[in-house]
């Protein structure tokens, strides 16, 4: 769907206003009020060879915030949590030569991962602007058709796409701890058209509890600035950045993400002391006495601003 057709279809509706608002970084809607009476953390644990460790118990973990160990209220080993996925596809000119293969790999991923009665995904493409290709749905045929309909061309507004998908789509279903929210960003990490900054997009992902998985389309084997940006989003949200050098490796990257989405732990705790300072609070999760194990989780959360 062309951008003009997309906007025309939404004109005169509430969805039109919702679609337009992400383009204004000064919008008051960005001031999301979060209830942090309980903080939810989803995370994975693996050994040094990358194999998932799934048999740990509540007493095996230590959570530290503001240099103080926190009391875990609830703990579960999640393997079947409903998914809310954002599939962001770079449709700019810079990836034109690899676009078709990326489309097919993304469709294969959706068919393997989405369980129609439990999971939902949204497809957002981005070139000069972010565009909604398919709204949240568990219908894999609709999602696949939306991806196949994308055509590359124009600049790159990746930060706007991340911001929009997190705030206006992935945060819809509540309570948030009942769903695993993740985003797969398929692109080169460059941005030359967004109105939001990199850190504004990251902040929105963190507020939405969205884990970012990035798949770089840079196949030069030389790290570029865009690769660093993709790695930054992934590391700060508890995800992973993949750098497949061959097109054939792309499917393996999607398979790795699929496996990770089904192997995670979930904890809830009440921050002590509870602060309403509006600041970002760092959280560290460790496995007691097991330095050989790697815990990957988002780095923290934003506290609400007290009046």
VEXLUMTOR-883492 format. One line per field, with one value per residue: residue in one letter; x, y, z of N, C-alpha, C in turn. Coordinates in steps of 0.001 Angstrom, whole numbers, plus 500000, padded with zeros to 6 digits. Atoms other than C-alpha are relative to their C-alpha. Layout:
rest <- (a  ...)
neast <- (X  ...)
nnorth <- (Y  ...)
nup <- (Z  ...)
caeast <- (X  ...)
canorth <- (Y  ...)
caup <- (Z  ...)
ceast <- (X  ...)
cnorth <- (Y  ...)
cup <- (Z  ...)
END
This chain:
rest <- (x  x  x  x  x  x  x  x  x  x  x  x  x  x  x  x  x  x  x  x  x  x  x  x  x  x  x  x  x  x  x  x  x  x  x  x  x  x  x  x  x  x  x  x  x  x  x  x  x  x  x  x  x  x  x  x  x  x  x  x  x  x  x  x  x  x  x  x  x  x  x  x  x  x  x  x  x  x  x  x  x  x  x  x  x  x  x  x  x  x  x  x  x  x  x  x  x  x  x  x  x  x  x  x  x  x  x  x  x  x  x  x  x  x  x  x  x  x  x  x  x  x  x  x  x  x  x  x  x  x  x  x  x  x  x  x  x  x  x  x  x  x  x  x  x  x  x  x  x  x  x  x  x  x  x  x  x  x  x  x  x  x  x  x  x  x  x  x  x  x  x  x  x  x  x  x  x  x  x  x  x  x  x  x  x  x  x  x  x  x  x  x  x  x  x  x  x  x  x  x  x  x  x  x  x  x  x  x  x  x  x  x  x  x  x  x  x  x  x  x  x  x  x  x  x  x  x  x  x  x  x  x  x  x  x  x  x  x  x  x  x  x  x  x  x  x  x  x  x  x  x  x  x  x  x  x  x  x  x  x  x  x  x  x  x  x  x  x  x  x  x  x  x  x  x  x  x  x  x  x  x  x  x  x  x  x  x  x  x  x  x  x  x  x  x  x  x  x  x  x  x  x  x  x  x  x  x)
neast <- (500839  499253  500243  501173  501167  500055  500521  501374  500856  500150  500491  501326  500229  499138  498712  499192  499360  499000  498876  499264  499386  498616  499081  499741  499271  500388  501350  500154  500303  498746  499776  500757  499948  499854  500181  498881  500184  499371  499188  499971  498775  499873  498585  499517  498729  499294  498619  499048  500117  501243  501109  500924  500097  501435  500416  499673  501114  500066  498919  498718  499779  499828  500335  499449  500349  499451  499035  500704  500654  501448  500759  500784  501369  500487  498974  500460  499205  500976  499696  501220  500602  500463  499056  500387  498779  499917  499041  499658  499261  499366  500400  499305  499233  498689  500010  500789  499480  500215  501335  500871  499630  500391  501441  500317  499521  500912  501256  499739  499947  501372  500722  499474  500101  501320  501093  501112  500945  499316  499024  500316  498847  500267  498954  499736  498877  499513  499041  499980  500902  500486  501328  500642  500321  501031  500236  499859  500857  499396  500241  498709  500185  500038  498653  499157  500399  499518  498554  499760  500429  499067  499084  498968  499816  500035  499031  500109  500518  500066  500353  501441  500697  499892  500819  501411  500412  500029  501009  501354  500424  499604  500454  501461  500553  499597  498798  498833  499217  500640  499576  498601  499943  498697  499947  498926  499653  499250  499493  498565  499755  499845  501200  499769  501279  500880  500162  499564  498590  499710  500277  501449  500548  499620  500784  501348  499911  499843  501263  500966  499481  499764  498653  499675  499092  499627  499310  499349  499930  498647  499287  498647  499067  499370  500998  500353  500673  501329  499886  499856  501317  500810  499504  500369  501415  500149  499385  500692  501345  499915  500073  498763  499809  499424  499314  499805  499185  500563  501452  500473  499919  501107  500990  499461  500195  501412  500213  499434  500951  501156  499646  499851  501306  500666  499181  499723  500512  500745  500075  500662  499572  500376  498756  499775  501105  500802  499739  500783  499148  500021  498690  499764  499403  499277  500295  499081  500464  498897  500225  499119  498947  499857  499412  499873  501273  500227  501379  500247  501264  499918  499082  500687  501343  500251  500939  500908  499638  500929  500550)
nnorth <- (498811  498760  499158  499166  500849  500327  498846  499764  501007  499691  498628  499864  500972  499836  500620  499020  499153  500816  500205  498768  499483  500376  499146  498800  500386  499210  500423  500357  501429  500717  500051  501162  500217  501430  500471  500879  500706  501289  499969  501286  500214  501224  500140  501338  500421  500957  500257  499285  500513  499491  500918  499489  500679  499842  500729  499225  499702  498637  499745  499943  498682  498801  498766  498851  498659  498983  500697  500762  501209  499881  501196  500493  500322  501087  500556  501075  500353  499822  500576  499972  498682  499430  499052  498798  499766  498974  500322  498746  500338  498889  500004  498898  500368  500567  501462  500461  501220  501152  499829  501143  501092  499608  500180  501416  500450  499459  500744  501324  499801  499798  501279  500923  499489  499515  500902  499076  499759  499420  498981  498979  499249  498818  499774  498584  499758  498625  499386  498601  499927  501289  500308  501210  500918  500900  499743  501169  501119  501324  500610  500041  499669  498535  499510  500353  499176  498644  499962  500155  498789  498893  499678  499102  498705  498848  499876  500966  499433  501150  499608  499735  501286  500644  499228  500192  501383  500243  499234  500067  501361  501082  499726  500026  501061  499890  499452  500245  501169  501205  500185  499745  499028  500016  499340  500423  498915  500521  498849  499717  499189  498588  499171  498660  499344  500009  498814  500430  500355  501379  500206  499923  501290  500990  499758  500511  501458  500396  499763  500997  501341  500673  500506  499770  500889  499332  500786  499033  500326  499695  501255  499655  500494  498834  499386  498617  499306  500574  501239  499604  499557  501205  500691  499177  500255  501369  500189  499223  500541  501418  500805  500402  499521  501021  499429  501064  499520  500560  499989  501288  499975  499209  500914  500475  498917  500044  501211  499725  499139  500844  500840  499164  499533  501079  500424  498859  499939  498781  499673  498772  499555  498648  499284  499567  499061  499635  498599  499430  498887  499843  500340  501375  500772  501182  501244  501098  501340  500947  501341  500107  501004  500620  498961  500487  499810  498651  499537  498890  499354  498558  499450  499296  499493  498607  499795  498877  498709  499608  498650)
nup <- (500000  500058  498835  500241  499809  498574  499283  500423  499363  498585  499820  499424  498929  498832  500308  500718  499003  499313  500893  500193  498802  499785  500738  499220  498788  498843  499637  498597  499867  499758  498560  499547  498559  499739  498641  499672  498739  500303  501213  500688  500776  500776  500345  500344  499401  500855  499615  500853  501359  500548  499774  499001  498715  499732  498799  498810  499106  499473  499057  500709  500581  499181  500709  499279  500490  499098  499143  498967  500498  499991  499650  501135  499606  500840  500887  500877  501173  501071  501309  500794  499840  501280  500591  500726  500770  501021  501070  500660  501218  500718  501408  500653  501197  499680  499918  501136  500615  499120  499436  500229  499103  498655  499915  499851  498697  498997  500102  499424  498552  499526  500094  498996  498626  499608  499697  500287  498906  498847  500329  500987  500508  500808  500998  500274  500900  499869  500920  499589  498850  499522  500529  499495  501097  499475  498585  499136  500353  499955  501307  500692  501410  500083  499724  501136  501146  499746  500235  501444  500694  499788  501087  499482  500632  499099  498915  498904  498748  499102  498639  499986  500101  498691  499070  500342  499758  498554  499278  500525  500323  499107  498638  499949  499153  498610  499383  500835  499593  500525  501386  500325  501078  500660  501297  500901  500916  501138  500747  499878  498809  500328  499904  500525  500258  498826  499168  498684  499903  499599  498582  499801  500439  499000  498785  500207  499952  498600  499299  500476  499681  501276  500250  501404  500704  501248  501018  500880  501431  500461  500284  500447  498977  499389  499124  500292  498904  499852  499230  498594  499545  499814  498806  498855  499709  499524  498692  498976  499753  499670  501212  500668  501371  500872  501153  501001  501117  501223  499985  499491  498540  499488  499423  498726  499030  499617  499200  498678  499306  499684  498852  498808  499560  499276  498868  499153  498634  499724  498575  499585  498679  499629  499710  498629  499774  501154  500334  501105  500407  501448  500543  500438  498914  500447  499280  500318  499652  500007  499459  498845  500022  501324  500852  501377  500683  500512  499925  500909  499668  500179  499004  498932  500298  499647  498910  500249  499440  498957  500125)
caeast <- (500000  501374  501687  499050  496584  497430  496745  493584  492208  492725  491559  488575  489025  490530  493249  494377  495012  496847  499036  499964  500855  504093  505581  505606  508350  506866  503515  502308  501205  504881  504723  503537  502656  503829  502731  505908  504356  505477  508286  508132  511344  511445  514862  516799  519664  522264  525648  528812  528065  524722  522567  519438  519280  515644  515675  516505  514304  513273  515915  518662  518263  519340  517811  519589  518229  519923  522559  519888  518720  515021  512431  510956  507164  506395  508556  507698  509610  507739  507678  504161  503571  501405  503532  503036  505542  506520  508161  509934  511186  513644  512153  514677  516770  519885  518711  517039  519342  518551  514925  513185  515142  514471  510762  510675  512755  510440  507356  508890  509571  505961  504608  506838  506308  502779  500100  496903  494801  497450  499918  499661  502102  502160  504095  505646  507786  510002  511655  511245  508452  507068  504037  501621  501515  499430  497830  498073  496706  497323  496352  499590  498136  497403  500877  502590  500611  501567  505269  505102  503414  506318  508494  511842  512509  513279  515159  515246  513123  513955  513665  510171  509158  510410  508702  505378  505262  506040  503703  500731  500694  502695  501467  497799  497177  497296  498331  501764  503275  500816  502478  505968  506570  509358  510405  512418  514152  515327  517607  521020  520585  520955  518519  518328  514645  513262  511867  512502  516056  517715  517374  513718  512982  514906  513098  509741  510833  511889  508618  506701  508764  509740  512784  514506  516045  517956  519009  521535  521376  525019  526841  530219  531838  532907  531102  529301  527673  524278  525454  526452  523003  521288  523509  522748  518973  519320  521655  519694  516402  517674  517653  520285  521701  522463  524851  524315  527008  525237  521606  521284  522213  519167  516808  519111  518918  515114  515233  517479  514988  512130  513927  514670  511078  510081  512798  512526  511972  509612  509912  507828  509106  508142  510995  512408  512762  509936  510907  508671  511467  510749  514272  515646  516460  519105  518341  520820  519768  522294  522318  523729  527070  526945  529289  529451  525806  524746  521528  520141  517418  516469  518746  516070  512822  511486  509878  506809  507174  505635  503431)
canorth <- (500000  503393  505997  508221  505311  504448  507971  508267  505073  506416  509990  511023  508273  508082  505836  508708  510909  508069  507503  511167  511794  509775  512326  515002  514450  517159  515352  515047  511452  510508  511122  507631  507080  503689  501852  500439  499071  495851  495659  492847  491430  488816  487330  484367  482411  480586  478956  480168  478013  479763  476858  477842  476947  476286  474429  477265  478153  481400  481038  480787  484447  487735  491052  494271  497806  500904  498594  496792  493226  493050  490584  488499  488390  486076  483792  481635  479792  480962  478882  479549  483259  484912  486955  490513  491009  493972  493106  496223  495982  498441  499308  501972  502012  500851  497221  496885  494098  491868  492772  489744  487207  489187  489159  485381  484858  487126  485280  481932  483247  484386  481026  479186  481426  482838  480749  482314  481929  483279  485482  488686  490594  493980  494749  498202  499163  502219  504243  508031  507483  504662  502951  500411  497438  495119  495875  493519  490145  486443  485743  484591  484946  488627  489176  487334  489238  492533  491667  490510  493787  495916  497683  499352  503019  506296  507283  505624  506511  503581  505467  506696  503131  501763  504537  504146  500336  500345  503107  502698  498928  496692  498410  497814  494508  494736  493800  493926  491105  488659  489029  488835  491900  491732  493549  492267  495079  494015  496655  498294  500440  503725  506589  509793  510732  510278  513075  511038  510473  507152  507632  508665  505480  503399  505039  504160  500552  500374  501891  499356  496404  495546  493366  494331  491706  493157  491471  493536  493653  494738  491863  493586  491959  495487  496949  500183  502790  501264  497939  499692  501252  497881  496323  499225  498739  494994  495137  497832  495950  492419  491245  490159  491634  489226  489923  487302  487709  485500  485675  482012  482855  485085  482159  480916  484319  484159  480600  481738  484469  481966  479663  482506  483704  480309  480074  482744  483417  486007  487751  490394  492474  495631  498179  498865  501767  502781  506018  508191  510334  509868  508536  505412  502772  500187  496593  493728  490069  487387  483652  483096  481303  480572  483045  480827  481548  484579  486428  488622  491076  494683  496960  498659  500660  504210  505155  507415  511102  512044  515128)
caup <- (500000  499070  501797  500155  500112  503703  504948  502891  504384  507887  507296  509375  511936  515396  514015  511808  514803  516498  513476  513194  516806  516880  514458  517175  519777  522024  522307  525924  525198  525414  529166  529988  533635  534842  537942  539426  542593  540909  538370  535832  534349  531593  530908  529591  531104  529050  529550  527870  524831  524351  525500  527423  531115  532013  535334  537747  540734  542422  545110  542469  541449  542956  541855  542803  542395  543868  545372  547400  546937  546118  547361  544517  544866  541942  539833  536842  534156  531058  527901  526690  527308  524597  522229  521025  518240  516154  512828  511534  507968  506446  503065  502111  498951  500809  501031  497637  496426  499446  499932  498423  500464  503651  502918  502575  505721  507731  506450  507366  510870  511300  510145  512608  515651  515600  517290  515887  519044  521422  519608  517600  515426  513748  510556  510231  507274  507275  504571  504614  507155  509274  507761  509206  506823  509026  512381  515358  514309  514724  511118  509489  506001  506589  508019  505156  502536  504163  504047  500436  499516  500701  498124  498870  498197  499977  503126  506546  509605  511885  515178  514320  513427  516765  518712  516900  517096  520826  521949  519672  519107  521426  524600  523777  525571  529354  531975  530444  532526  530931  527516  526104  523972  521431  518309  515365  513503  510067  508550  508416  511553  509709  510196  508197  508333  511874  513995  517134  518327  519031  522792  522563  520624  523157  526074  524535  524018  527658  528877  526807  528138  524565  523928  520689  518423  515501  512280  510375  506593  506408  504699  504185  507275  508242  511259  510470  512679  511980  513397  516620  516851  516405  519062  521427  521152  521668  524658  526496  526182  526847  523238  520737  517555  514709  511852  509136  506489  503968  502973  503847  507462  507793  508433  511195  512889  512852  514222  517088  517962  517839  520276  522652  522760  524196  526856  529514  533175  534611  537992  539728  542619  544489  544436  547876  548367  546014  544260  542075  540660  536946  536455  534854  537454  536666  537631  537805  537751  538652  539258  542725  542724  538976  537295  534226  533436  531407  532254  529503  530512  529995  531970  534045  534004  534201  537488  537466  538222  541560  541740)
ceast <- (500878  499645  498757  498714  499796  499365  498537  499036  499722  499393  498585  499708  500933  501372  500908  500727  501091  501242  500840  500789  501436  501000  500345  500697  499596  498620  499940  499691  501259  500284  499151  500173  500009  499779  501127  499866  500545  500741  500077  501277  499940  501444  500317  501312  500626  501395  500921  500012  498681  498805  499115  500009  498587  499527  500309  498731  500094  501196  501382  500358  500136  499704  500464  499585  500486  500884  499339  499318  498491  499351  499115  498618  499458  501110  499373  501037  499028  500466  498817  499285  499533  500945  499284  501257  499850  501062  500243  500931  500512  499647  500644  500809  501260  500007  499261  500467  499754  498551  499140  500313  499582  498500  499649  500440  499078  498674  500155  500016  498593  499227  500449  499636  498570  499016  498724  499079  500639  500823  499468  501281  499503  501178  500110  501195  500478  500975  500093  499094  499613  498582  499490  499597  498926  499868  500108  498984  500765  499825  501296  499878  499980  501395  500937  499695  500510  501495  500313  499633  500943  500922  501026  500089  499951  501060  499746  499568  499816  499550  498508  499206  500014  499074  498512  499528  499897  498820  498576  499496  500340  499557  498495  499454  500595  499350  501264  500775  499380  500420  501505  500030  501408  499886  501182  500216  500910  500469  501472  500340  500187  498678  500329  498705  499100  499922  500320  501476  500147  499594  498527  499337  500327  499176  498583  499980  500119  498710  498941  500417  500235  501468  500278  501010  500285  500706  500570  500002  501362  500773  501427  501083  500815  498938  499793  499279  498612  500015  500121  498660  499096  500427  499596  498543  499818  500533  499234  498630  500008  499900  501366  500038  500715  500585  500297  500741  499503  498480  499441  500022  498825  498953  500463  499829  498564  499716  500535  499059  498787  500265  500053  498651  499257  500801  500321  499431  499287  499966  499249  500522  499517  501270  500058  501397  499276  500170  499154  500728  500030  501293  500070  500752  500643  499670  500989  499410  501176  499533  501019  501016  500236  500531  500126  498710  499784  498503  499842  498603  500118  500737  499306  498626  499926  498968  499049  500484  498960  499546  500551)
cnorth <- (501245  500861  500862  499208  499681  501140  500264  499039  500330  501374  499991  499033  500275  499425  500982  500898  499242  499817  501263  500418  499551  500895  501259  499636  500779  499603  499572  498521  499196  499857  498880  499824  498498  499697  499035  499452  498586  500136  498591  499904  498628  499861  498549  499736  498953  499751  500682  499500  500421  499095  500511  499128  500242  499354  500750  500352  501445  500322  500051  501409  501095  501221  501175  501284  501007  499369  499194  498797  500110  498654  499595  499574  498809  499553  498883  499755  499977  499354  500145  501350  500528  501095  501188  500480  501174  499597  501289  499707  501269  499881  501162  499484  499218  498475  499373  498648  498751  499904  498747  498845  500322  499833  498543  499462  500488  499247  498613  500070  500131  498683  499008  500424  500303  498852  500843  500308  500676  501232  500995  500697  501191  500186  501493  500082  501431  500318  501450  500235  498593  499794  498677  499123  498999  500254  498697  498913  498699  499248  500035  500308  501506  500579  499722  500850  501423  500111  499883  501263  501174  500181  501007  501314  501119  499960  498984  500694  498878  500387  500303  498702  499273  500678  499717  498581  499704  500697  499722  498586  498990  500215  499817  498981  500073  498871  499530  498749  498689  499685  500216  500892  500027  500664  499461  501124  499440  501178  500227  500898  501475  500732  501402  500786  500115  501361  499666  499641  498529  499763  500147  498688  498910  500161  499456  498470  499502  500184  498978  498571  499183  499601  500129  498962  500641  499026  500969  499513  500359  498693  500242  499414  501123  500707  501464  500608  499417  498713  500303  500439  498797  499251  500757  499756  498613  499844  500723  499436  498514  499082  499650  500634  498918  500673  498903  500531  499481  500023  498719  499955  500731  499112  499463  501056  500022  498786  500191  500877  499193  499139  500825  500450  498950  499511  501212  499815  501336  500217  501310  500363  501427  500754  500479  500635  500333  501493  500429  501246  500219  499601  498543  499267  498736  498804  498935  498680  499040  498641  499800  498870  499326  501041  499567  500188  501468  500311  501177  500545  501482  500589  500714  500466  501478  500075  501144  501269  500387  501442  500911)
cup <- (500000  501210  499810  500214  501475  500799  499638  500687  501457  500255  500567  501113  501166  499740  499273  500985  500722  499153  499876  501224  500227  499275  500755  501305  501239  500530  501466  500192  500279  501494  500594  501510  500263  501476  500316  501417  499864  498674  499432  499174  499335  499559  499649  500711  499088  500553  498997  498564  499349  500180  501130  501250  500515  501301  501295  500785  500496  500880  499346  499547  501054  499138  500844  499304  501037  501074  501118  499389  500196  500318  498823  500491  499228  499063  499167  498915  498826  498699  499048  500098  498643  499509  499386  499284  499043  498991  499219  498833  499338  498524  499248  498808  500326  500039  498816  499465  500832  500481  499865  500959  501434  500198  500267  501359  501116  499995  500598  501526  500580  499999  501070  501424  500428  500214  499922  501170  501205  499651  498974  499574  499197  499045  499738  499064  500204  498872  500433  501201  500415  499491  500569  498820  500405  501485  500794  499650  500170  498700  499185  498508  499786  500190  498826  498777  500153  499715  498512  499219  500155  498797  500507  499232  501019  501072  501093  501276  501022  501407  500128  499984  501345  500997  499773  500349  501487  500651  499533  499729  501089  501446  500172  500988  501405  500808  499290  500390  499524  498572  499884  498771  499411  498637  499217  498993  498919  499156  500242  501177  499735  500169  499514  499809  501224  500678  501454  499960  500369  501450  500320  499586  501007  501272  499849  500016  501435  500781  499610  500322  498731  499888  498498  499514  498642  499073  498983  498554  499411  499805  499526  500898  500627  500846  499647  501196  500239  500797  501491  500585  500267  501261  501269  500399  500604  501427  501098  500337  500332  498806  499446  498616  499204  498761  498975  498782  498660  500115  500594  501532  500634  500677  501346  501084  500491  500880  501417  500829  500442  501228  501286  500542  500833  501205  500863  501400  500175  501508  500184  501391  500241  500382  501447  500082  498691  499736  498810  499503  498490  499320  499576  501090  499431  500884  499537  500479  499865  500496  501116  499832  498667  499006  498546  499204  499634  500067  499046  500253  499667  501193  501154  499571  500370  501111  499645  500670  501034  499846  501076)
END
